[in-house]
């Protein structure tokens, strides 16, 4: 009779371990899927911010060129009336 209880006990322990590992694998898979989604979102946000910064940089360069042209126009001898 003790042998049957040992067999049943061993079976239950092994079943518990297998079930625990199966649940752990499923949770890890969910975490990996969520992490992959978060990485994609962060990459999209990063690319968007990069484009915004590049556009601002171009606008700044255009504004600097415009101001330099205005300064050069004022300093050029053709525009001096005096």
C-alpha positions as CSV (number, residue, x, y, z in Angstrom):
1,X,0.0,0.0,0.0
2,X,2.9,2.3,0.8
3,X,4.3,1.7,-2.7
4,X,1.0,3.0,-4.3
5,X,1.1,6.2,-2.2
6,X,4.7,6.7,-3.2
7,X,3.9,6.3,-6.8
8,X,0.9,8.6,-6.6
9,X,2.9,11.1,-4.6
10,X,5.8,11.0,-7.1
11,X,3.3,11.4,-10.0
12,X,1.6,14.4,-8.3
13,X,5.0,16.0,-7.6
14,X,6.1,15.5,-11.2
15,X,2.8,16.7,-12.5
16,X,3.2,19.8,-10.4
17,X,6.7,20.5,-11.7
18,X,5.6,20.0,-15.3
19,X,2.6,22.2,-14.8
20,X,4.7,24.9,-13.1
21,X,7.3,24.8,-16.0
22,X,4.5,24.9,-18.6
23,X,3.0,28.0,-16.9
24,X,6.4,29.6,-16.6
25,X,7.0,29.0,-20.3
26,X,3.7,30.6,-21.2
27,X,4.3,33.6,-19.0
28,X,7.8,34.1,-20.5
29,X,6.3,33.9,-23.9
30,X,3.8,36.6,-23.1
31,X,6.5,38.8,-21.6
32,X,8.6,38.4,-24.7
33,X,5.7,39.3,-26.9
34,X,4.9,42.4,-24.9
35,X,8.6,43.3,-24.9
36,X,8.7,43.0,-28.7
37,X,5.7,45.2,-29.0
38,X,7.2,47.8,-26.7
39,X,10.5,47.7,-28.6
40,X,8.6,48.3,-31.9
41,X,6.7,51.2,-30.3
42,X,9.9,52.7,-29.0
43,X,11.6,52.3,-32.3
44,X,8.7,54.1,-34.1
45,X,8.8,56.9,-31.5
46,X,12.6,57.2,-31.8
47,X,12.3,57.4,-35.6
48,X,9.6,60.0,-35.4
49,X,11.6,62.1,-32.9
50,X,14.7,61.7,-35.2
51,X,12.7,63.1,-38.2
52,X,11.4,66.0,-36.1
53,X,14.9,66.9,-35.0
54,X,16.2,66.7,-38.6
55,X,13.4,68.9,-39.7
56,X,14.1,71.4,-37.0
57,X,17.8,71.3,-37.8
58,X,17.0,72.0,-41.5
59,X,14.7,74.9,-40.5
60,X,17.4,76.3,-38.3
61,X,20.0,76.1,-41.1
62,X,17.5,77.8,-43.4
63,X,16.9,80.5,-40.8
64,X,20.6,81.1,-40.3
65,X,21.2,81.3,-44.1
66,X,18.3,83.8,-44.3
67,X,19.7,85.9,-41.5
68,X,23.2,85.8,-43.1
69,X,21.8,86.9,-46.4
70,X,20.0,89.8,-44.8
71,X,23.2,90.9,-43.0
72,X,25.2,90.6,-46.1
73,X,22.6,92.6,-48.0
74,X,22.8,95.4,-45.4
75,X,26.6,95.4,-45.4
76,X,27.0,95.3,-49.2
77,X,28.2,98.6,-50.7
78,X,25.5,98.6,-53.4
79,X,22.8,99.3,-50.8
80,X,24.5,102.2,-49.0
81,X,23.1,105.5,-50.0
82,X,25.2,107.6,-47.9
